[in-house]
Amino acid sequence: MKNLLILFILAFSCNCMAGNNEPAHVIITAGQSNTDGRVPNDRLPDYIKTMATDTAFTTGAYKYCRIAQNRTDGKFRPFWPKSKRRAKPNTWGYDAITYYWLEQWWQEPFYVIKWAIGGTSIEPSNASDKSIHWSANPEWLANNTATSEKGRSLLLSFINDIDGCIDHTLSKLKNGYQIDAFLWHQGESDHAHGDKYYENLKAVVTYVRNHLSEKTGKDYSNLPFIFGTVAKKNKQYGSEVEAAMKRFAKEDKNAYLIDMSDAELMGDRLHFNQNSAEYLGKQMYEQIKAIR
């Protein structure tokens, strides 16, 4: 019995050591306002509120999640839900839920690279108020620069964010890193050009996968892409956009679409309320777990 106990302890120790030698997990996240997050922090789930350091839930830190959000210097900070809006930054989106549950699962430091700006389309001919776009059209990209460089391309900003993180932080990790999934919610601002959404979305995903493969030397052509539909109650809902999403998910075996057709919205009829944001975030977590 004593010998069996010793063998068990040795085996457990070896497994722990092997786990510690695994590459760090990395998630990349992008999209528009529902990805940036619009739910006030006082509506965070109680299990996240417990990590806050003030009674308004504006400050705090997750235990393991580190994020580089809309920055290109490659620096990560402990994650706490915060949008990039200067006027109302203390809001959260579905991804805050995803990261929470990933923490409970992985129980080790992991990294998030995120770029999200509200009111932005993929299609450049869609005249948004900011006139900045996610387009991967080669001609358009060749004639534009990243928004991080005061240009019009969100995609190039996202790529600069990714590259900065790889060059300055991820490439220096002792055990390396592995990008596990690409999370995305966007489409409201493309409702007027829904007939172009399939090709536009496919081009964005392909561009990111190809860039990651070239940048890292690893094959990311099958990187899981997890995204959600636009709620049918959304005043910018477009049936062609939803059809394009479904077509892409059907044709790409590594694309996973979450149905948000019946999602509850806030009073603006644009943004997920706390119930919908929590649901989408948990579903994205469950999808990551299912494909890992």
Contacts in CASP RR format, 6 or more apart in sequence:
PFRMAT RR
TARGET T0000
AUTHOR 0000-0000-0000
METHOD contacts of the structure
MODEL  1
MKNLLILFILAFSCNCMAGNNEPAHVIITAGQSNTDGRVPNDRLPDYIKT
MATDTAFTTGAYKYCRIAQNRTDGKFRPFWPKSKRRAKPNTWGYDAITYY
WLEQWWQEPFYVIKWAIGGTSIEPSNASDKSIHWSANPEWLANNTATSEK
GRSLLLSFINDIDGCIDHTLSKLKNGYQIDAFLWHQGESDHAHGDKYYEN
LKAVVTYVRNHLSEKTGKDYSNLPFIFGTVAKKNKQYGSEVEAAMKRFAK
EDKNAYLIDMSDAELMGDRLHFNQNSAEYLGKQMYEQIKAIR
20 175 0 8 1.000
21 175 0 8 1.000
22 175 0 8 1.000
23 173 0 8 1.000
23 175 0 8 1.000
23 176 0 8 1.000
23 177 0 8 1.000
23 178 0 8 1.000
24 108 0 8 1.000
24 109 0 8 1.000
24 110 0 8 1.000
24 111 0 8 1.000
24 170 0 8 1.000
24 173 0 8 1.000
24 175 0 8 1.000
24 176 0 8 1.000
24 177 0 8 1.000
24 178 0 8 1.000
25 102 0 8 1.000
25 106 0 8 1.000
25 108 0 8 1.000
25 110 0 8 1.000
25 111 0 8 1.000
25 177 0 8 1.000
25 178 0 8 1.000
25 180 0 8 1.000
26 110 0 8 1.000
26 111 0 8 1.000
26 112 0 8 1.000
26 113 0 8 1.000
26 170 0 8 1.000
26 177 0 8 1.000
26 178 0 8 1.000
26 179 0 8 1.000
26 180 0 8 1.000
27 98 0 8 1.000
27 99 0 8 1.000
27 102 0 8 1.000
27 110 0 8 1.000
27 111 0 8 1.000
27 112 0 8 1.000
27 113 0 8 1.000
27 179 0 8 1.000
27 180 0 8 1.000
27 181 0 8 1.000
27 183 0 8 1.000
27 288 0 8 1.000
28 112 0 8 1.000
28 113 0 8 1.000
28 114 0 8 1.000
28 158 0 8 1.000
28 162 0 8 1.000
28 179 0 8 1.000
28 181 0 8 1.000
28 182 0 8 1.000
28 183 0 8 1.000
28 208 0 8 1.000
29 35 0 8 1.000
29 95 0 8 1.000
29 112 0 8 1.000
29 113 0 8 1.000
29 114 0 8 1.000
29 115 0 8 1.000
29 116 0 8 1.000
29 182 0 8 1.000
29 183 0 8 1.000
29 184 0 8 1.000
30 114 0 8 1.000
30 115 0 8 1.000
30 116 0 8 1.000
30 134 0 8 1.000
30 154 0 8 1.000
30 158 0 8 1.000
30 182 0 8 1.000
30 183 0 8 1.000
30 184 0 8 1.000
30 186 0 8 1.000
31 115 0 8 1.000
31 116 0 8 1.000
31 117 0 8 1.000
31 118 0 8 1.000
31 120 0 8 1.000
31 134 0 8 1.000
31 184 0 8 1.000
31 185 0 8 1.000
31 186 0 8 1.000
32 116 0 8 1.000
32 117 0 8 1.000
32 118 0 8 1.000
32 119 0 8 1.000
32 120 0 8 1.000
32 185 0 8 1.000
32 186 0 8 1.000
32 187 0 8 1.000
32 188 0 8 1.000
32 189 0 8 1.000
33 116 0 8 1.000
33 117 0 8 1.000
33 118 0 8 1.000
33 119 0 8 1.000
33 188 0 8 1.000
33 270 0 8 1.000
33 271 0 8 1.000
34 93 0 8 1.000
34 94 0 8 1.000
34 185 0 8 1.000
34 186 0 8 1.000
34 188 0 8 1.000
34 271 0 8 1.000
34 272 0 8 1.000
34 277 0 8 1.000
35 93 0 8 1.000
35 94 0 8 1.000
35 95 0 8 1.000
35 114 0 8 1.000
35 116 0 8 1.000
35 183 0 8 1.000
35 184 0 8 1.000
35 185 0 8 1.000
35 186 0 8 1.000
36 83 0 8 1.000
36 84 0 8 1.000
36 85 0 8 1.000
36 93 0 8 1.000
36 116 0 8 1.000
36 117 0 8 1.000
36 118 0 8 1.000
37 81 0 8 1.000
37 83 0 8 1.000
37 91 0 8 1.000
37 92 0 8 1.000
37 93 0 8 1.000
37 94 0 8 1.000
37 116 0 8 1.000
37 271 0 8 1.000
37 277 0 8 1.000
38 83 0 8 1.000
38 91 0 8 1.000
38 93 0 8 1.000
38 266 0 8 1.000
38 270 0 8 1.000
38 271 0 8 1.000
38 272 0 8 1.000
39 91 0 8 1.000
39 92 0 8 1.000
39 93 0 8 1.000
39 266 0 8 1.000
39 271 0 8 1.000
39 272 0 8 1.000
39 273 0 8 1.000
39 274 0 8 1.000
39 277 0 8 1.000
40 90 0 8 1.000
40 91 0 8 1.000
41 52 0 8 1.000
41 56 0 8 1.000
41 57 0 8 1.000
41 58 0 8 1.000
41 81 0 8 1.000
41 90 0 8 1.000
41 91 0 8 1.000
41 92 0 8 1.000
42 56 0 8 1.000
42 57 0 8 1.000
43 273 0 8 1.000
43 274 0 8 1.000
44 52 0 8 1.000
44 57 0 8 1.000
44 81 0 8 1.000
44 92 0 8 1.000
44 96 0 8 1.000
44 274 0 8 1.000
45 97 0 8 1.000
45 274 0 8 1.000
45 278 0 8 1.000
47 100 0 8 1.000
48 81 0 8 1.000
48 96 0 8 1.000
48 97 0 8 1.000
48 100 0 8 1.000
49 57 0 8 1.000
51 60 0 8 1.000
51 61 0 8 1.000
51 62 0 8 1.000
51 63 0 8 1.000
51 80 0 8 1.000
52 58 0 8 1.000
52 59 0 8 1.000
52 60 0 8 1.000
53 59 0 8 1.000
53 60 0 8 1.000
53 61 0 8 1.000
54 60 0 8 1.000
56 90 0 8 1.000
57 90 0 8 1.000
58 90 0 8 1.000
59 80 0 8 1.000
60 78 0 8 1.000
60 80 0 8 1.000
61 78 0 8 1.000
61 79 0 8 1.000
61 80 0 8 1.000
62 78 0 8 1.000
62 79 0 8 1.000
62 80 0 8 1.000
62 99 0 8 1.000
62 100 0 8 1.000
62 103 0 8 1.000
63 103 0 8 1.000
64 103 0 8 1.000
64 106 0 8 1.000
64 107 0 8 1.000
64 108 0 8 1.000
64 109 0 8 1.000
64 110 0 8 1.000
65 78 0 8 1.000
65 79 0 8 1.000
65 99 0 8 1.000
65 100 0 8 1.000
65 102 0 8 1.000
65 103 0 8 1.000
65 110 0 8 1.000
65 111 0 8 1.000
65 112 0 8 1.000
66 76 0 8 1.000
66 77 0 8 1.000
66 78 0 8 1.000
66 79 0 8 1.000
66 109 0 8 1.000
66 110 0 8 1.000
66 111 0 8 1.000
66 112 0 8 1.000
67 76 0 8 1.000
67 77 0 8 1.000
67 78 0 8 1.000
67 79 0 8 1.000
67 99 0 8 1.000
67 111 0 8 1.000
67 112 0 8 1.000
67 113 0 8 1.000
67 114 0 8 1.000
68 74 0 8 1.000
68 75 0 8 1.000
68 76 0 8 1.000
68 77 0 8 1.000
68 111 0 8 1.000
68 112 0 8 1.000
68 113 0 8 1.000
68 114 0 8 1.000
68 161 0 8 1.000
68 164 0 8 1.000
68 165 0 8 1.000
68 169 0 8 1.000
69 82 0 8 1.000
69 84 0 8 1.000
69 112 0 8 1.000
69 114 0 8 1.000
69 115 0 8 1.000
69 116 0 8 1.000
70 84 0 8 1.000
70 114 0 8 1.000
70 115 0 8 1.000
70 116 0 8 1.000
70 117 0 8 1.000
70 148 0 8 1.000
70 157 0 8 1.000
70 161 0 8 1.000
71 161 0 8 1.000
72 148 0 8 1.000
72 157 0 8 1.000
72 160 0 8 1.000
72 161 0 8 1.000
72 163 0 8 1.000
72 164 0 8 1.000
73 164 0 8 1.000
73 168 0 8 1.000
74 161 0 8 1.000
74 164 0 8 1.000
74 165 0 8 1.000
74 167 0 8 1.000
74 168 0 8 1.000
74 169 0 8 1.000
75 168 0 8 1.000
75 169 0 8 1.000
76 111 0 8 1.000
76 165 0 8 1.000
76 169 0 8 1.000
79 96 0 8 1.000
79 99 0 8 1.000
79 112 0 8 1.000
81 90 0 8 1.000
81 91 0 8 1.000
81 92 0 8 1.000
81 93 0 8 1.000
81 96 0 8 1.000
82 89 0 8 1.000
82 90 0 8 1.000
82 91 0 8 1.000
82 92 0 8 1.000
83 89 0 8 1.000
83 90 0 8 1.000
83 91 0 8 1.000
83 92 0 8 1.000
83 93 0 8 1.000
84 116 0 8 1.000
84 117 0 8 1.000
85 91 0 8 1.000
92 277 0 8 1.000
93 272 0 8 1.000
93 277 0 8 1.000
94 185 0 8 1.000
94 272 0 8 1.000
94 276 0 8 1.000
94 277 0 8 1.000
94 278 0 8 1.000
94 279 0 8 1.000
94 280 0 8 1.000
94 281 0 8 1.000
94 284 0 8 1.000
95 112 0 8 1.000
95 114 0 8 1.000
95 183 0 8 1.000
95 281 0 8 1.000
95 284 0 8 1.000
96 277 0 8 1.000
96 281 0 8 1.000
97 277 0 8 1.000
97 278 0 8 1.000
97 280 0 8 1.000
97 281 0 8 1.000
97 282 0 8 1.000
97 284 0 8 1.000
97 285 0 8 1.000
98 183 0 8 1.000
98 281 0 8 1.000
98 282 0 8 1.000
98 284 0 8 1.000
98 285 0 8 1.000
98 288 0 8 1.000
99 112 0 8 1.000
101 281 0 8 1.000
101 282 0 8 1.000
101 285 0 8 1.000
102 110 0 8 1.000
102 285 0 8 1.000
102 288 0 8 1.000
103 110 0 8 1.000
105 285 0 8 1.000
105 289 0 8 1.000
111 165 0 8 1.000
111 169 0 8 1.000
111 170 0 8 1.000
111 177 0 8 1.000
113 161 0 8 1.000
113 162 0 8 1.000
113 165 0 8 1.000
114 161 0 8 1.000
115 154 0 8 1.000
115 157 0 8 1.000
115 158 0 8 1.000
115 161 0 8 1.000
117 130 0 8 1.000
117 132 0 8 1.000
117 147 0 8 1.000
117 154 0 8 1.000
118 130 0 8 1.000
118 189 0 8 1.000
119 128 0 8 1.000
119 129 0 8 1.000
119 130 0 8 1.000
119 188 0 8 1.000
119 189 0 8 1.000
120 128 0 8 1.000
120 130 0 8 1.000
120 132 0 8 1.000
120 133 0 8 1.000
120 134 0 8 1.000
120 154 0 8 1.000
120 186 0 8 1.000
120 189 0 8 1.000
121 128 0 8 1.000
121 133 0 8 1.000
121 134 0 8 1.000
121 187 0 8 1.000
121 189 0 8 1.000
121 190 0 8 1.000
121 193 0 8 1.000
122 133 0 8 1.000
122 134 0 8 1.000
122 135 0 8 1.000
122 136 0 8 1.000
122 186 0 8 1.000
122 187 0 8 1.000
122 190 0 8 1.000
122 196 0 8 1.000
122 197 0 8 1.000
122 200 0 8 1.000
122 201 0 8 1.000
122 204 0 8 1.000
123 133 0 8 1.000
123 135 0 8 1.000
123 190 0 8 1.000
123 193 0 8 1.000
123 194 0 8 1.000
123 196 0 8 1.000
123 197 0 8 1.000
123 200 0 8 1.000
124 133 0 8 1.000
124 135 0 8 1.000
124 137 0 8 1.000
124 140 0 8 1.000
124 152 0 8 1.000
125 193 0 8 1.000
126 133 0 8 1.000
126 189 0 8 1.000
126 190 0 8 1.000
126 192 0 8 1.000
126 193 0 8 1.000
128 189 0 8 1.000
131 152 0 8 1.000
132 147 0 8 1.000
132 151 0 8 1.000
132 152 0 8 1.000
132 153 0 8 1.000
132 154 0 8 1.000
133 140 0 8 1.000
133 152 0 8 1.000
133 153 0 8 1.000
133 154 0 8 1.000
133 155 0 8 1.000
134 154 0 8 1.000
134 155 0 8 1.000
134 186 0 8 1.000
134 200 0 8 1.000
134 204 0 8 1.000
135 141 0 8 1.000
135 153 0 8 1.000
135 155 0 8 1.000
135 200 0 8 1.000
135 203 0 8 1.000
135 204 0 8 1.000
136 155 0 8 1.000
136 200 0 8 1.000
136 203 0 8 1.000
136 204 0 8 1.000
136 206 0 8 1.000
136 207 0 8 1.000
137 200 0 8 1.000
137 203 0 8 1.000
140 153 0 8 1.000
141 153 0 8 1.000
141 155 0 8 1.000
141 156 0 8 1.000
144 151 0 8 1.000
144 152 0 8 1.000
144 153 0 8 1.000
144 156 0 8 1.000
145 151 0 8 1.000
145 152 0 8 1.000
145 153 0 8 1.000
145 156 0 8 1.000
146 153 0 8 1.000
146 154 0 8 1.000
146 156 0 8 1.000
146 157 0 8 1.000
146 159 0 8 1.000
146 160 0 8 1.000
147 153 0 8 1.000
147 154 0 8 1.000
147 156 0 8 1.000
147 157 0 8 1.000
148 156 0 8 1.000
148 157 0 8 1.000
148 160 0 8 1.000
148 161 0 8 1.000
149 157 0 8 1.000
149 160 0 8 1.000
155 204 0 8 1.000
155 207 0 8 1.000
155 208 0 8 1.000
158 208 0 8 1.000
159 208 0 8 1.000
159 211 0 8 1.000
162 211 0 8 1.000
162 212 0 8 1.000
162 215 0 8 1.000
163 215 0 8 1.000
166 215 0 8 1.000
166 216 0 8 1.000
170 176 0 8 1.000
170 177 0 8 1.000
171 177 0 8 1.000
179 212 0 8 1.000
179 216 0 8 1.000
179 220 0 8 1.000
179 223 0 8 1.000
180 224 0 8 1.000
180 288 0 8 1.000
180 292 0 8 1.000
181 223 0 8 1.000
181 224 0 8 1.000
181 225 0 8 1.000
181 226 0 8 1.000
181 287 0 8 1.000
181 288 0 8 1.000
181 291 0 8 1.000
182 205 0 8 1.000
182 208 0 8 1.000
182 209 0 8 1.000
182 223 0 8 1.000
182 224 0 8 1.000
182 225 0 8 1.000
182 226 0 8 1.000
183 226 0 8 1.000
183 227 0 8 1.000
183 284 0 8 1.000
184 225 0 8 1.000
184 226 0 8 1.000
184 227 0 8 1.000
184 228 0 8 1.000
185 227 0 8 1.000
185 228 0 8 1.000
185 280 0 8 1.000
186 227 0 8 1.000
187 197 0 8 1.000
187 230 0 8 1.000
187 236 0 8 1.000
187 241 0 8 1.000
188 230 0 8 1.000
188 234 0 8 1.000
188 236 0 8 1.000
188 237 0 8 1.000
188 270 0 8 1.000
189 236 0 8 1.000
190 196 0 8 1.000
190 197 0 8 1.000
190 200 0 8 1.000
190 241 0 8 1.000
191 230 0 8 1.000
191 236 0 8 1.000
191 237 0 8 1.000
191 238 0 8 1.000
191 240 0 8 1.000
191 241 0 8 1.000
194 238 0 8 1.000
194 240 0 8 1.000
194 241 0 8 1.000
194 244 0 8 1.000
195 240 0 8 1.000
197 240 0 8 1.000
197 241 0 8 1.000
197 244 0 8 1.000
197 245 0 8 1.000
198 243 0 8 1.000
198 244 0 8 1.000
198 247 0 8 1.000
198 248 0 8 1.000
201 244 0 8 1.000
201 245 0 8 1.000
201 248 0 8 1.000
202 248 0 8 1.000
202 252 0 8 1.000
205 225 0 8 1.000
205 248 0 8 1.000
205 252 0 8 1.000
205 255 0 8 1.000
208 223 0 8 1.000
209 220 0 8 1.000
209 221 0 8 1.000
209 222 0 8 1.000
209 223 0 8 1.000
210 221 0 8 1.000
212 218 0 8 1.000
212 220 0 8 1.000
212 223 0 8 1.000
213 219 0 8 1.000
213 220 0 8 1.000
213 221 0 8 1.000
222 253 0 8 1.000
222 254 0 8 1.000
223 254 0 8 1.000
224 254 0 8 1.000
224 255 0 8 1.000
224 256 0 8 1.000
224 287 0 8 1.000
224 288 0 8 1.000
224 291 0 8 1.000
225 252 0 8 1.000
225 254 0 8 1.000
225 255 0 8 1.000
225 256 0 8 1.000
226 255 0 8 1.000
226 256 0 8 1.000
226 258 0 8 1.000
226 284 0 8 1.000
226 287 0 8 1.000
226 288 0 8 1.000
227 245 0 8 1.000
227 249 0 8 1.000
227 255 0 8 1.000
227 256 0 8 1.000
227 257 0 8 1.000
227 258 0 8 1.000
228 245 0 8 1.000
228 257 0 8 1.000
228 258 0 8 1.000
228 259 0 8 1.000
228 260 0 8 1.000
228 280 0 8 1.000
229 242 0 8 1.000
229 245 0 8 1.000
229 246 0 8 1.000
229 257 0 8 1.000
229 258 0 8 1.000
229 259 0 8 1.000
229 260 0 8 1.000
229 261 0 8 1.000
230 236 0 8 1.000
230 237 0 8 1.000
230 238 0 8 1.000
230 241 0 8 1.000
230 242 0 8 1.000
230 260 0 8 1.000
231 237 0 8 1.000
231 260 0 8 1.000
231 261 0 8 1.000
231 262 0 8 1.000
231 263 0 8 1.000
231 264 0 8 1.000
231 265 0 8 1.000
231 272 0 8 1.000
231 276 0 8 1.000
232 261 0 8 1.000
232 262 0 8 1.000
233 263 0 8 1.000
233 265 0 8 1.000
233 269 0 8 1.000
234 265 0 8 1.000
234 269 0 8 1.000
234 270 0 8 1.000
235 269 0 8 1.000
235 270 0 8 1.000
236 270 0 8 1.000
242 261 0 8 1.000
245 257 0 8 1.000
246 257 0 8 1.000
248 255 0 8 1.000
248 257 0 8 1.000
249 255 0 8 1.000
249 256 0 8 1.000
249 257 0 8 1.000
256 287 0 8 1.000
256 291 0 8 1.000
258 280 0 8 1.000
258 283 0 8 1.000
258 284 0 8 1.000
258 287 0 8 1.000
260 272 0 8 1.000
260 276 0 8 1.000
260 279 0 8 1.000
260 280 0 8 1.000
263 272 0 8 1.000
263 276 0 8 1.000
263 279 0 8 1.000
263 280 0 8 1.000
264 272 0 8 1.000
264 273 0 8 1.000
264 275 0 8 1.000
264 276 0 8 1.000
265 271 0 8 1.000
265 272 0 8 1.000
265 273 0 8 1.000
265 276 0 8 1.000
266 272 0 8 1.000
266 273 0 8 1.000
272 280 0 8 1.000
END
